[in-house]
Amino acid sequence: MYITITPHKIEGNYAQSASDFVAYLEKENEGKPLDKHEHFFNHYGEEITSAEVIKEIDGNTAKLKKTEPKFYSITINPSKRELEQLQNHSVDLKAYTRELMKDYAEAFNREINGQKITVDDIKYYAKIEYERTYKGTDQQIQENQPYATKILQLKHDIRAIQEGKLVGSIKEIQSKINRLEKEAPHQQNGKRIVRGMPKEGAQSHIHVIVSRKDSSNSVSLSPGSKHKASEVTMHNKSVKRGFDRDSFFAASEKTFDRIFQYKRNYVETYKARKTLLKNPKLYFTVLSGLPTNEKAMAYKMLAKSGVPIMSIPTNKVQLTLKAIKKIKQGLNRAIQSSSIGI
């Protein structure tokens, strides 16, 4: 599970309206009949229109400055292995999102009128998407890039020949292009993987638009707070503040495991990812000490995500800074592409 929480920005500034983001989330509905459209949902209902989402989010920004986020985007990316555990992506992911937003509310160290914040205080709208496309940051695109660059130059040469600016054989150049297309290391259905190409396989994920203000439009709730849990004095009153991201991320995977009876491997856990970032030696020590079956599954998952198994250190001598850096790069790509981890 890979989850991100970000304030929505446009060209470096905080978006003053949710309209552009909502329009972006409507992209999978384009060209489909109305009865096939995927609608927004929240904790209390479904088939919520984009117009209602914009109205509710934009109208819930009392006393917020232009320099403050008006809403946040939460992206929930289950891994392929997690998706395989689901019976019905639409039904199950909606159920999971509603439980996840309870975890989100629980992660706030805030009170409203003396009461701990609950999901009823959170104004949010969510939508499931079923497709993903390749981006420039994907490993497949980056490793195909040298071939893409050569192919582009050859296509420019063909155009120059057609315009009389260059002398050469278009047939020979096209033959070189065809060869490079086949030699590119990453292919999908017999074609070179390029930016914008839809990824094959199950790609279901969820986008959540959550208002910065609570549902009463009176209290500011920022998941971007640098404070996990603290108290400050404001207007001679003690006020709790903070949002515990670690708690939220850890709870999100426990909630998934509980709902869908999912057996999570060590390498999929949020705890493992944090350990890898802060203490790589401990990460590989734990990995090598897993029970045989769990370790075999962990290695299998790492291999599928693109991490070369032969490069995984099995003792302290092999655990060099160079090895750690190489494997961390591979794991980070796997995590961000939702192959493993959170």
Phi and psi restraints in degrees (value plus and minus 20) as a CYANA .aco file:
   2 TYR   PHI    -141.3  -101.3
   2 TYR   PSI      96.9   136.9
   3 ILE   PHI    -141.7  -101.7
   3 ILE   PSI     115.2   155.2
   4 THR   PHI    -144.1  -104.1
   4 THR   PSI     128.6   168.6
   5 ILE   PHI    -148.7  -108.7
   5 ILE   PSI      96.6   136.6
   6 THR   PHI    -158.3  -118.3
   6 THR   PSI     123.3   163.3
   7 PRO   PHI     -93.0   -53.0
   7 PRO   PSI     118.4   158.4
   8 HIS   PHI    -101.5   -61.5
   8 HIS   PSI     108.9   148.9
   9 LYS   PHI    -145.9  -105.9
   9 LYS   PSI     133.9   173.9
  10 ILE   PHI    -148.5  -108.5
  10 ILE   PSI      95.4   135.4
  11 GLU   PHI      33.2    73.2
  11 GLU   PSI      22.8    62.8
  12 GLY   PHI      67.4   107.4
  12 GLY   PSI     -30.6     9.4
  13 ASN   PHI    -130.5   -90.5
  13 ASN   PSI     130.9   170.9
  14 TYR   PHI     -85.5   -45.5
  14 TYR   PSI     112.8   152.8
  15 ALA   PHI     -83.2   -43.2
  15 ALA   PSI     113.1   153.1
  16 GLN   PHI    -109.2   -69.2
  16 GLN   PSI     -29.1    10.9
  17 SER   PHI    -164.3  -124.3
  17 SER   PSI     130.7   170.7
  18 ALA   PHI    -104.2   -64.2
  18 ALA   PSI     -20.8    19.2
  19 SER   PHI     -79.2   -39.2
  19 SER   PSI     -65.0   -25.0
  20 ASP   PHI     -85.3   -45.3
  20 ASP   PSI     -61.1   -21.1
  21 PHE   PHI     -88.2   -48.2
  21 PHE   PSI     -60.6   -20.6
  22 VAL   PHI     -82.8   -42.8
  22 VAL   PSI     -61.9   -21.9
  23 ALA   PHI     -81.3   -41.3
  23 ALA   PSI     -59.8   -19.8
  24 TYR   PHI     -81.9   -41.9
  24 TYR   PSI     -59.7   -19.7
  25 LEU   PHI     -94.2   -54.2
  25 LEU   PSI     -28.3    11.7
  26 GLU   PHI    -110.8   -70.8
  26 GLU   PSI     -19.0    21.0
  27 LYS   PHI     -80.3   -40.3
  27 LYS   PSI     -54.1   -14.1
  28 GLU   PHI     -94.0   -54.0
  28 GLU   PSI     -33.7     6.3
  29 ASN   PHI    -104.7   -64.7
  29 ASN   PSI     -34.3     5.7
  30 GLU   PHI     -81.1   -41.1
  30 GLU   PSI     109.5   149.5
  31 GLY   PHI      61.2   101.2
  31 GLY   PSI     -18.8    21.2
  32 LYS   PHI    -121.7   -81.7
  32 LYS   PSI     128.7   168.7
  33 PRO   PHI     -85.9   -45.9
  33 PRO   PSI     135.6   175.6
  34 LEU   PHI     -75.5   -35.5
  34 LEU   PSI     -56.6   -16.6
  35 ASP   PHI     -92.6   -52.6
  35 ASP   PSI     -26.2    13.8
  36 LYS   PHI    -126.6   -86.6
  36 LYS   PSI     -17.7    22.3
  37 HIS   PHI     -91.6   -51.6
  37 HIS   PSI     123.0   163.0
  38 GLU   PHI    -113.8   -73.8
  38 GLU   PSI     103.0   143.0
  39 HIS   PHI    -120.3   -80.3
  39 HIS   PSI     145.1   185.1
  40 PHE   PHI     -93.7   -53.7
  40 PHE   PSI     136.7   176.7
  41 PHE   PHI    -163.2  -123.2
  41 PHE   PSI     144.4   184.4
  42 ASN   PHI    -160.4  -120.4
  42 ASN   PSI    -177.8  -137.8
  43 HIS   PHI     -91.6   -51.6
  43 HIS   PSI     -38.2     1.8
  44 TYR   PHI    -139.8   -99.8
  44 TYR   PSI     -31.7     8.3
  45 GLY   PHI    -182.2  -142.2
  45 GLY   PSI     152.9   192.9
  46 GLU   PHI    -150.0  -110.0
  46 GLU   PSI    -200.0  -160.0
  47 GLU   PHI      32.1    72.1
  47 GLU   PSI      24.2    64.2
  48 ILE   PHI    -107.2   -67.2
  48 ILE   PSI     111.0   151.0
  49 THR   PHI     -96.0   -56.0
  49 THR   PSI     137.4   177.4
  50 SER   PHI     -83.3   -43.3
  50 SER   PSI     -54.0   -14.0
  51 ALA   PHI     -83.1   -43.1
  51 ALA   PSI     -60.1   -20.1
  52 GLU   PHI     -88.0   -48.0
  52 GLU   PSI     -59.0   -19.0
  53 VAL   PHI     -80.8   -40.8
  53 VAL   PSI     -68.0   -28.0
  54 ILE   PHI     -81.2   -41.2
  54 ILE   PSI     -65.7   -25.7
  55 LYS   PHI     -79.8   -39.8
  55 LYS   PSI     -65.5   -25.5
  56 GLU   PHI     -91.4   -51.4
  56 GLU   PSI     -62.2   -22.2
  57 ILE   PHI     -91.2   -51.2
  57 ILE   PSI     -65.8   -25.8
  58 ASP   PHI     -87.7   -47.7
  58 ASP   PSI     -46.4    -6.4
  59 GLY   PHI    -109.1   -69.1
  59 GLY   PSI     -13.6    26.4
  60 ASN   PHI    -140.2  -100.2
  60 ASN   PSI      31.5    71.5
  61 THR   PHI    -149.8  -109.8
  61 THR   PSI       9.2    49.2
  62 ALA   PHI     -74.2   -34.2
  62 ALA   PSI     109.7   149.7
  63 LYS   PHI      46.6    86.6
  63 LYS   PSI      -9.1    30.9
  64 LEU   PHI    -105.0   -65.0
  64 LEU   PSI     116.8   156.8
  65 LYS   PHI    -103.6   -63.6
  65 LYS   PSI     144.5   184.5
  66 LYS   PHI     -83.8   -43.8
  66 LYS   PSI     -43.6    -3.6
  67 THR   PHI    -107.7   -67.7
  67 THR   PSI     -14.5    25.5
  68 GLU   PHI    -134.8   -94.8
  68 GLU   PSI     124.1   164.1
  69 PRO   PHI     -81.5   -41.5
  69 PRO   PSI     118.0   158.0
  70 LYS   PHI    -110.1   -70.1
  70 LYS   PSI     -48.2    -8.2
  71 PHE   PHI    -177.1  -137.1
  71 PHE   PSI     143.3   183.3
  72 TYR   PHI    -139.0   -99.0
  72 TYR   PSI     133.8   173.8
  73 SER   PHI    -129.3   -89.3
  73 SER   PSI     102.9   142.9
  74 ILE   PHI    -128.8   -88.8
  74 ILE   PSI     103.1   143.1
  75 THR   PHI    -131.0   -91.0
  75 THR   PSI     105.5   145.5
  76 ILE   PHI    -132.6   -92.6
  76 ILE   PSI      93.0   133.0
  77 ASN   PHI    -137.3   -97.3
  77 ASN   PSI      73.0   113.0
  78 PRO   PHI     -87.0   -47.0
  78 PRO   PSI     127.4   167.4
  79 SER   PHI     -94.7   -54.7
  79 SER   PSI     147.3   187.3
  80 LYS   PHI     -80.9   -40.9
  80 LYS   PSI     -58.2   -18.2
  81 ARG   PHI     -85.7   -45.7
  81 ARG   PSI     -59.3   -19.3
  82 GLU   PHI     -87.0   -47.0
  82 GLU   PSI     -60.6   -20.6
  83 LEU   PHI     -82.8   -42.8
  83 LEU   PSI     -52.9   -12.9
  84 GLU   PHI     -85.0   -45.0
  84 GLU   PSI     -40.0     0.0
  85 GLN   PHI    -100.3   -60.3
  85 GLN   PSI     -35.3     4.7
  86 LEU   PHI    -104.0   -64.0
  86 LEU   PSI     128.0   168.0
  87 GLN   PHI    -109.7   -69.7
  87 GLN   PSI     -62.2   -22.2
  88 ASN   PHI    -159.1  -119.1
  88 ASN   PSI      90.3   130.3
  89 HIS   PHI     -77.4   -37.4
  89 HIS   PSI     -64.0   -24.0
  90 SER   PHI     -83.7   -43.7
  90 SER   PSI     -73.6   -33.6
  91 VAL   PHI     -85.8   -45.8
  91 VAL   PSI     -68.1   -28.1
  92 ASP   PHI     -88.5   -48.5
  92 ASP   PSI     -60.0   -20.0
  93 LEU   PHI     -91.2   -51.2
  93 LEU   PSI     -50.6   -10.6
  94 LYS   PHI     -87.0   -47.0
  94 LYS   PSI     -63.7   -23.7
  95 ALA   PHI     -81.8   -41.8
  95 ALA   PSI     -62.3   -22.3
  96 TYR   PHI     -85.2   -45.2
  96 TYR   PSI     -62.7   -22.7
  97 THR   PHI     -79.4   -39.4
  97 THR   PSI     -62.4   -22.4
  98 ARG   PHI     -84.0   -44.0
  98 ARG   PSI     -57.5   -17.5
  99 GLU   PHI     -92.7   -52.7
  99 GLU   PSI     -57.6   -17.6
 100 LEU   PHI     -81.5   -41.5
 100 LEU   PSI     -58.7   -18.7
 101 MET   PHI     -89.4   -49.4
 101 MET   PSI     -40.3    -0.3
 102 LYS   PHI     -88.5   -48.5
 102 LYS   PSI     -60.6   -20.6
 103 ASP   PHI     -83.7   -43.7
 103 ASP   PSI     -57.9   -17.9
 104 TYR   PHI     -80.6   -40.6
 104 TYR   PSI     -67.6   -27.6
 105 ALA   PHI     -83.5   -43.5
 105 ALA   PSI     -59.2   -19.2
 106 GLU   PHI     -85.6   -45.6
 106 GLU   PSI     -46.2    -6.2
 107 ALA   PHI     -95.3   -55.3
 107 ALA   PSI     -32.1     7.9
 108 PHE   PHI    -100.7   -60.7
 108 PHE   PSI     112.9   152.9
 109 ASN   PHI    -115.1   -75.1
 109 ASN   PSI      43.3    83.3
 110 ARG   PHI    -156.0  -116.0
 110 ARG   PSI     139.2   179.2
 111 GLU   PHI    -151.6  -111.6
 111 GLU   PSI     129.5   169.5
 112 ILE   PHI    -144.4  -104.4
 112 ILE   PSI      97.4   137.4
 113 ASN   PHI      35.4    75.4
 113 ASN   PSI      20.5    60.5
 114 GLY   PHI      58.9    98.9
 114 GLY   PSI     -16.8    23.2
 115 GLN   PHI    -133.2   -93.2
 115 GLN   PSI     120.9   160.9
 116 LYS   PHI     -80.5   -40.5
 116 LYS   PSI     120.5   160.5
 117 ILE   PHI     -83.1   -43.1
 117 ILE   PSI     117.6   157.6
 118 THR   PHI    -144.7  -104.7
 118 THR   PSI     156.2   196.2
 119 VAL   PHI     -82.9   -42.9
 119 VAL   PSI     -43.2    -3.2
 120 ASP   PHI     -85.2   -45.2
 120 ASP   PSI     -40.2    -0.2
 121 ASP   PHI    -108.4   -68.4
 121 ASP   PSI     -26.9    13.1
 122 ILE   PHI    -118.5   -78.5
 122 ILE   PSI     104.9   144.9
 123 LYS   PHI    -119.1   -79.1
 123 LYS   PSI      92.1   132.1
 124 TYR   PHI    -163.9  -123.9
 124 TYR   PSI     138.9   178.9
 125 TYR   PHI    -158.6  -118.6
 125 TYR   PSI     117.0   157.0
 126 ALA   PHI    -147.4  -107.4
 126 ALA   PSI     139.6   179.6
 127 LYS   PHI    -170.2  -130.2
 127 LYS   PSI     118.4   158.4
 128 ILE   PHI    -111.5   -71.5
 128 ILE   PSI     116.7   156.7
 129 GLU   PHI    -138.0   -98.0
 129 GLU   PSI     127.9   167.9
 130 TYR   PHI    -133.9   -93.9
 130 TYR   PSI     -20.1    19.9
 131 GLU   PHI    -148.3  -108.3
 131 GLU   PSI     132.1   172.1
 132 ARG   PHI    -155.3  -115.3
 132 ARG   PSI     129.8   169.8
 133 THR   PHI    -138.4   -98.4
 133 THR   PSI     137.5   177.5
 134 TYR   PHI     -91.3   -51.3
 134 TYR   PSI     117.0   157.0
 135 LYS   PHI    -135.4   -95.4
 135 LYS   PSI     148.5   188.5
 136 GLY   PHI     -82.3   -42.3
 136 GLY   PSI     -42.3    -2.3
 137 THR   PHI    -104.8   -64.8
 137 THR   PSI     -30.0    10.0
 138 ASP   PHI     -89.9   -49.9
 138 ASP   PSI     122.6   162.6
 139 GLN   PHI     -76.7   -36.7
 139 GLN   PSI     -60.2   -20.2
 140 GLN   PHI     -81.4   -41.4
 140 GLN   PSI     -60.8   -20.8
 141 ILE   PHI     -88.9   -48.9
 141 ILE   PSI     -63.5   -23.5
 142 GLN   PHI     -83.9   -43.9
 142 GLN   PSI     -60.7   -20.7
 143 GLU   PHI     -99.1   -59.1
 143 GLU   PSI     -38.9     1.1
 144 ASN   PHI    -106.8   -66.8
 144 ASN   PSI     -31.5     8.5
 145 GLN   PHI     -78.9   -38.9
 145 GLN   PSI     -62.5   -22.5
 146 PRO   PHI     -77.8   -37.8
 146 PRO   PSI     -56.1   -16.1
 147 TYR   PHI     -91.4   -51.4
 147 TYR   PSI     -59.6   -19.6
 148 ALA   PHI     -82.2   -42.2
 148 ALA   PSI     -59.4   -19.4
 149 THR   PHI     -84.3   -44.3
 149 THR   PSI     -64.3   -24.3
 150 LYS   PHI     -85.4   -45.4
 150 LYS   PSI     -61.5   -21.5
 151 ILE   PHI     -83.2   -43.2
 151 ILE   PSI     -61.3   -21.3
 152 LEU   PHI     -82.5   -42.5
 152 LEU   PSI     -62.1   -22.1
 153 GLN   PHI     -84.8   -44.8
 153 GLN   PSI     -59.7   -19.7
 154 LEU   PHI     -86.1   -46.1
 154 LEU   PSI     -56.5   -16.5
 155 LYS   PHI     -87.0   -47.0
 155 LYS   PSI     -55.0   -15.0
 156 HIS   PHI     -84.3   -44.3
 156 HIS   PSI     -58.6   -18.6
 157 ASP   PHI     -83.6   -43.6
 157 ASP   PSI     -61.9   -21.9
 158 ILE   PHI     -80.3   -40.3
 158 ILE   PSI     -64.2   -24.2
 159 ARG   PHI     -82.9   -42.9
 159 ARG   PSI     -59.9   -19.9
 160 ALA   PHI     -85.4   -45.4
 160 ALA   PSI     -57.9   -17.9
 161 ILE   PHI     -85.0   -45.0
 161 ILE   PSI     -63.4   -23.4
 162 GLN   PHI     -82.7   -42.7
 162 GLN   PSI     -51.0   -11.0
 163 GLU   PHI    -110.2   -70.2
 163 GLU   PSI     -19.7    20.3
 164 GLY   PHI      59.9    99.9
 164 GLY   PSI      -6.8    33.2
 165 LYS   PHI    -112.7   -72.7
 165 LYS   PSI     -30.2     9.8
 166 LEU   PHI    -166.0  -126.0
 166 LEU   PSI     126.1   166.1
 167 VAL   PHI    -124.1   -84.1
 167 VAL   PSI     113.5   153.5
 168 GLY   PHI     150.4   190.4
 168 GLY   PSI     156.6   196.6
 169 SER   PHI    -119.1   -79.1
 169 SER   PSI      93.1   133.1
 170 ILE   PHI     -81.9   -41.9
 170 ILE   PSI     -57.3   -17.3
 171 LYS   PHI     -82.0   -42.0
 171 LYS   PSI     -63.3   -23.3
 172 GLU   PHI     -86.5   -46.5
 172 GLU   PSI     -60.9   -20.9
 173 ILE   PHI     -85.5   -45.5
 173 ILE   PSI     -62.2   -22.2
 174 GLN   PHI     -82.5   -42.5
 174 GLN   PSI     -54.8   -14.8
 175 SER   PHI     -84.3   -44.3
 175 SER   PSI     -59.9   -19.9
 176 LYS   PHI     -84.8   -44.8
 176 LYS   PSI     -60.1   -20.1
 177 ILE   PHI     -82.3   -42.3
 177 ILE   PSI     -65.9   -25.9
 178 ASN   PHI     -80.5   -40.5
 178 ASN   PSI     -58.6   -18.6
 179 ARG   PHI     -87.5   -47.5
 179 ARG   PSI     -62.9   -22.9
 180 LEU   PHI     -84.7   -44.7
 180 LEU   PSI     -57.3   -17.3
 181 GLU   PHI     -78.8   -38.8
 181 GLU   PSI     -59.0   -19.0
 182 LYS   PHI    -100.1   -60.1
 182 LYS   PSI     -48.0    -8.0
 183 GLU   PHI    -101.5   -61.5
 183 GLU   PSI     -37.5     2.5
 184 ALA   PHI     -74.7   -34.7
 184 ALA   PSI     113.6   153.6
 185 PRO   PHI     -85.6   -45.6
 185 PRO   PSI     -46.3    -6.3
 186 HIS   PHI    -133.9   -93.9
 186 HIS   PSI      96.9   136.9
 187 GLN   PHI    -144.3  -104.3
 187 GLN   PSI     134.5   174.5
 188 GLN   PHI    -161.3  -121.3
 188 GLN   PSI      99.8   139.8
 189 ASN   PHI      34.0    74.0
 189 ASN   PSI      20.1    60.1
 190 GLY   PHI      59.9    99.9
 190 GLY   PSI     -11.9    28.1
 191 LYS   PHI    -144.5  -104.5
 191 LYS   PSI     127.2   167.2
 192 ARG   PHI     -82.0   -42.0
 192 ARG   PSI     112.1   152.1
 193 ILE   PHI     -92.1   -52.1
 193 ILE   PSI     107.0   147.0
 194 VAL   PHI    -149.0  -109.0
 194 VAL   PSI     145.3   185.3
 195 ARG   PHI     -78.5   -38.5
 195 ARG   PSI     118.9   158.9
 196 GLY   PHI      68.6   108.6
 196 GLY   PSI     -30.7     9.3
 197 MET   PHI     -92.6   -52.6
 197 MET   PSI     112.1   152.1
 198 PRO   PHI     -83.3   -43.3
 198 PRO   PSI     117.6   157.6
 199 LYS   PHI     -98.4   -58.4
 199 LYS   PSI     120.6   160.6
 200 GLU   PHI    -101.5   -61.5
 200 GLU   PSI     145.1   185.1
 201 GLY   PHI      63.7   103.7
 201 GLY   PSI    -199.9  -159.9
 202 ALA   PHI     -87.9   -47.9
 202 ALA   PSI     105.6   145.6
 203 GLN   PHI    -150.1  -110.1
 203 GLN   PSI      -0.5    39.5
 204 SER   PHI     -81.0   -41.0
 204 SER   PSI     116.8   156.8
 205 HIS   PHI    -174.4  -134.4
 205 HIS   PSI     150.4   190.4
 206 ILE   PHI    -146.3  -106.3
 206 ILE   PSI     117.5   157.5
 207 HIS   PHI    -129.9   -89.9
 207 HIS   PSI     113.7   153.7
 208 VAL   PHI    -142.3  -102.3
 208 VAL   PSI     109.2   149.2
 209 ILE   PHI    -122.3   -82.3
 209 ILE   PSI      97.5   137.5
 210 VAL   PHI    -142.9  -102.9
 210 VAL   PSI     108.5   148.5
 211 SER   PHI     -86.5   -46.5
 211 SER   PSI     124.9   164.9
 212 ARG   PHI     -87.6   -47.6
 212 ARG   PSI     -52.7   -12.7
 213 LYS   PHI    -112.2   -72.2
 213 LYS   PSI     133.1   173.1
 214 ASP   PHI     -89.6   -49.6
 214 ASP   PSI     155.8   195.8
 215 SER   PHI     -85.5   -45.5
 215 SER   PSI     -38.0     2.0
 216 SER   PHI    -110.6   -70.6
 216 SER   PSI     -22.4    17.6
 217 ASN   PHI      43.1    83.1
 217 ASN   PSI       9.5    49.5
 218 SER   PHI    -142.8  -102.8
 218 SER   PSI     -41.1    -1.1
 219 VAL   PHI    -141.2  -101.2
 219 VAL   PSI     113.6   153.6
 220 SER   PHI    -106.2   -66.2
 220 SER   PSI     107.6   147.6
 221 LEU   PHI    -142.4  -102.4
 221 LEU   PSI      85.8   125.8
 222 SER   PHI    -129.6   -89.6
 222 SER   PSI      92.7   132.7
 223 PRO   PHI     -94.5   -54.5
 223 PRO   PSI     -24.1    15.9
 224 GLY   PHI    -112.0   -72.0
 224 GLY   PSI     -14.5    25.5
 225 SER   PHI     -79.8   -39.8
 225 SER   PSI     118.6   158.6
 226 LYS   PHI     -98.3   -58.3
 226 LYS   PSI     -30.3     9.7
 227 HIS   PHI    -117.5   -77.5
 227 HIS   PSI     111.1   151.1
 228 LYS   PHI     -98.4   -58.4
 228 LYS   PSI     -67.0   -27.0
 229 ALA   PHI    -184.3  -144.3
 229 ALA   PSI      95.8   135.8
 230 SER   PHI    -176.3  -136.3
 230 SER   PSI     153.8   193.8
 231 GLU   PHI    -151.2  -111.2
 231 GLU   PSI     119.7   159.7
 232 VAL   PHI    -149.8  -109.8
 232 VAL   PSI     141.3   181.3
 233 THR   PHI    -121.1   -81.1
 233 THR   PSI     100.9   140.9
 234 MET   PHI    -150.5  -110.5
 234 MET   PSI     105.6   145.6
 235 HIS   PHI      34.3    74.3
 235 HIS   PSI      22.6    62.6
 236 ASN   PHI      45.0    85.0
 236 ASN   PSI       0.1    40.1
 237 LYS   PHI    -144.8  -104.8
 237 LYS   PSI     124.2   164.2
 238 SER   PHI    -101.3   -61.3
 238 SER   PSI     103.1   143.1
 239 VAL   PHI    -141.6  -101.6
 239 VAL   PSI     108.5   148.5
 240 LYS   PHI     -98.0   -58.0
 240 LYS   PSI     129.5   169.5
 241 ARG   PHI    -171.5  -131.5
 241 ARG   PSI     144.5   184.5
 242 GLY   PHI      97.9   137.9
 242 GLY   PSI     138.0   178.0
 243 PHE   PHI    -160.5  -120.5
 243 PHE   PSI     104.1   144.1
 244 ASP   PHI    -114.7   -74.7
 244 ASP   PSI      75.1   115.1
 245 ARG   PHI     -85.0   -45.0
 245 ARG   PSI     -60.1   -20.1
 246 ASP   PHI     -76.9   -36.9
 246 ASP   PSI     -64.9   -24.9
 247 SER   PHI     -82.9   -42.9
 247 SER   PSI     -62.5   -22.5
 248 PHE   PHI     -84.8   -44.8
 248 PHE   PSI     -67.3   -27.3
 249 PHE   PHI     -84.3   -44.3
 249 PHE   PSI     -61.6   -21.6
 250 ALA   PHI     -86.1   -46.1
 250 ALA   PSI     -61.3   -21.3
 251 ALA   PHI     -85.7   -45.7
 251 ALA   PSI     -54.5   -14.5
 252 SER   PHI     -82.1   -42.1
 252 SER   PSI     -58.3   -18.3
 253 GLU   PHI     -96.9   -56.9
 253 GLU   PSI     -53.8   -13.8
 254 LYS   PHI     -85.5   -45.5
 254 LYS   PSI     -57.6   -17.6
 255 THR   PHI     -84.5   -44.5
 255 THR   PSI     -63.9   -23.9
 256 PHE   PHI     -81.0   -41.0
 256 PHE   PSI     -65.9   -25.9
 257 ASP   PHI     -82.6   -42.6
 257 ASP   PSI     -58.8   -18.8
 258 ARG   PHI     -88.1   -48.1
 258 ARG   PSI     -65.6   -25.6
 259 ILE   PHI     -87.7   -47.7
 259 ILE   PSI     -60.7   -20.7
 260 PHE   PHI    -130.9   -90.9
 260 PHE   PSI      -7.1    32.9
 261 GLN   PHI      30.1    70.1
 261 GLN   PSI      27.5    67.5
 262 TYR   PHI    -110.6   -70.6
 262 TYR   PSI     112.0   152.0
 263 LYS   PHI    -116.2   -76.2
 263 LYS   PSI      81.0   121.0
 264 ARG   PHI    -103.5   -63.5
 264 ARG   PSI     109.1   149.1
 265 ASN   PHI    -100.3   -60.3
 265 ASN   PSI     136.4   176.4
 266 TYR   PHI     -72.6   -32.6
 266 TYR   PSI     -63.9   -23.9
 267 VAL   PHI     -89.4   -49.4
 267 VAL   PSI     -32.1     7.9
 268 GLU   PHI    -109.7   -69.7
 268 GLU   PSI     -30.1     9.9
 269 THR   PHI    -104.5   -64.5
 269 THR   PSI     131.7   171.7
 270 TYR   PHI     -82.6   -42.6
 270 TYR   PSI     -57.6   -17.6
 271 LYS   PHI     -80.1   -40.1
 271 LYS   PSI     -60.8   -20.8
 272 ALA   PHI     -85.3   -45.3
 272 ALA   PSI     -62.8   -22.8
 273 ARG   PHI     -82.5   -42.5
 273 ARG   PSI     -62.5   -22.5
 274 LYS   PHI     -84.7   -44.7
 274 LYS   PSI     -59.2   -19.2
 275 THR   PHI     -83.7   -43.7
 275 THR   PSI     -61.5   -21.5
 276 LEU   PHI     -80.2   -40.2
 276 LEU   PSI     -61.7   -21.7
 277 LEU   PHI     -91.1   -51.1
 277 LEU   PSI     -57.4   -17.4
 278 LYS   PHI    -117.5   -77.5
 278 LYS   PSI     -50.9   -10.9
 279 ASN   PHI    -168.3  -128.3
 279 ASN   PSI      55.2    95.2
 280 PRO   PHI     -74.8   -34.8
 280 PRO   PSI     -57.8   -17.8
 281 LYS   PHI     -81.0   -41.0
 281 LYS   PSI     -61.7   -21.7
 282 LEU   PHI     -86.3   -46.3
 282 LEU   PSI     -57.9   -17.9
 283 TYR   PHI     -77.2   -37.2
 283 TYR   PSI     -70.5   -30.5
 284 PHE   PHI     -94.3   -54.3
 284 PHE   PSI     -46.4    -6.4
 285 THR   PHI     -85.7   -45.7
 285 THR   PSI     -65.3   -25.3
 286 VAL   PHI     -84.7   -44.7
 286 VAL   PSI     -62.8   -22.8
 287 LEU   PHI     -79.0   -39.0
 287 LEU   PSI     -65.6   -25.6
 288 SER   PHI     -92.2   -52.2
 288 SER   PSI     -38.7     1.3
 289 GLY   PHI    -116.3   -76.3
 289 GLY   PSI     -15.7    24.3
 290 LEU   PHI     -86.8   -46.8
 290 LEU   PSI     133.9   173.9
 291 PRO   PHI     -75.1   -35.1
 291 PRO   PSI     132.2   172.2
 292 THR   PHI     -70.0   -30.0
 292 THR   PSI     -69.4   -29.4
 293 ASN   PHI     -84.8   -44.8
 293 ASN   PSI     -63.1   -23.1
 294 GLU   PHI     -86.9   -46.9
 294 GLU   PSI     -59.2   -19.2
 295 LYS   PHI     -86.2   -46.2
 295 LYS   PSI     -60.6   -20.6
 296 ALA   PHI     -81.8   -41.8
 296 ALA   PSI     -62.3   -22.3
 297 MET   PHI     -85.4   -45.4
 297 MET   PSI     -61.2   -21.2
 298 ALA   PHI     -80.3   -40.3
 298 ALA   PSI     -65.6   -25.6
 299 TYR   PHI     -85.8   -45.8
 299 TYR   PSI     -58.0   -18.0
 300 LYS   PHI     -83.2   -43.2
 300 LYS   PSI     -62.7   -22.7
 301 MET   PHI     -87.0   -47.0
 301 MET   PSI     -59.9   -19.9
 302 LEU   PHI     -84.3   -44.3
 302 LEU   PSI     -60.1   -20.1
 303 ALA   PHI     -84.7   -44.7
 303 ALA   PSI     -63.0   -23.0
 304 LYS   PHI     -84.4   -44.4
 304 LYS   PSI     -48.9    -8.9
 305 SER   PHI    -103.8   -63.8
 305 SER   PSI     -22.4    17.6
 306 GLY   PHI      83.7   123.7
 306 GLY   PSI     -16.9    23.1
 307 VAL   PHI    -105.9   -65.9
 307 VAL   PSI      99.6   139.6
 308 PRO   PHI     -85.5   -45.5
 308 PRO   PSI      97.9   137.9
 309 ILE   PHI     -80.4   -40.4
 309 ILE   PSI     -55.4   -15.4
 310 MET   PHI     -82.6   -42.6
 310 MET   PSI     -41.5    -1.5
 311 SER   PHI    -108.7   -68.7
 311 SER   PSI     -25.4    14.6
 312 ILE   PHI     -96.1   -56.1
 312 ILE   PSI     101.6   141.6
 313 PRO   PHI     -87.0   -47.0
 313 PRO   PSI     119.8   159.8
 314 THR   PHI    -132.3   -92.3
 314 THR   PSI     -24.0    16.0
 315 ASN   PHI    -171.1  -131.1
 315 ASN   PSI     152.7   192.7
 316 LYS   PHI     -84.9   -44.9
 316 LYS   PSI     -51.0   -11.0
 317 VAL   PHI     -84.9   -44.9
 317 VAL   PSI     -58.9   -18.9
 318 GLN   PHI     -97.0   -57.0
 318 GLN   PSI     -35.0     5.0
 319 LEU   PHI    -103.6   -63.6
 319 LEU   PSI      48.7    88.7
 320 THR   PHI    -109.8   -69.8
 320 THR   PSI     144.3   184.3
 321 LEU   PHI     -81.4   -41.4
 321 LEU   PSI     -56.5   -16.5
 322 LYS   PHI     -84.8   -44.8
 322 LYS   PSI     -62.4   -22.4
 323 ALA   PHI     -85.9   -45.9
 323 ALA   PSI     -62.6   -22.6
 324 ILE   PHI     -80.8   -40.8
 324 ILE   PSI     -66.4   -26.4
 325 LYS   PHI     -81.5   -41.5
 325 LYS   PSI     -62.7   -22.7
 326 LYS   PHI     -84.0   -44.0
 326 LYS   PSI     -64.9   -24.9
 327 ILE   PHI     -92.1   -52.1
 327 ILE   PSI     -56.8   -16.8
 328 LYS   PHI     -82.2   -42.2
 328 LYS   PSI     -57.7   -17.7
 329 GLN   PHI     -83.0   -43.0
 329 GLN   PSI     -64.2   -24.2
 330 GLY   PHI     -84.4   -44.4
 330 GLY   PSI     -62.2   -22.2
 331 LEU   PHI     -87.5   -47.5
 331 LEU   PSI     -59.0   -19.0
 332 ASN   PHI     -83.1   -43.1
 332 ASN   PSI     -60.1   -20.1
 333 ARG   PHI     -84.4   -44.4
 333 ARG   PSI     -59.6   -19.6
 334 ALA   PHI     -86.0   -46.0
 334 ALA   PSI     -61.9   -21.9
 335 ILE   PHI     -83.3   -43.3
 335 ILE   PSI     -67.7   -27.7
 336 GLN   PHI     -90.1   -50.1
 336 GLN   PSI     -43.3    -3.3
 337 SER   PHI    -111.8   -71.8
 337 SER   PSI     -12.4    27.6
 338 SER   PHI      46.8    86.8
 338 SER   PSI       6.0    46.0
 339 SER   PHI     -94.6   -54.6
 339 SER   PSI     -63.6   -23.6
 340 ILE   PHI    -166.4  -126.4
 340 ILE   PSI     148.1   188.1
 341 GLY   PHI      59.8    99.8
 341 GLY   PSI    -195.5  -155.5
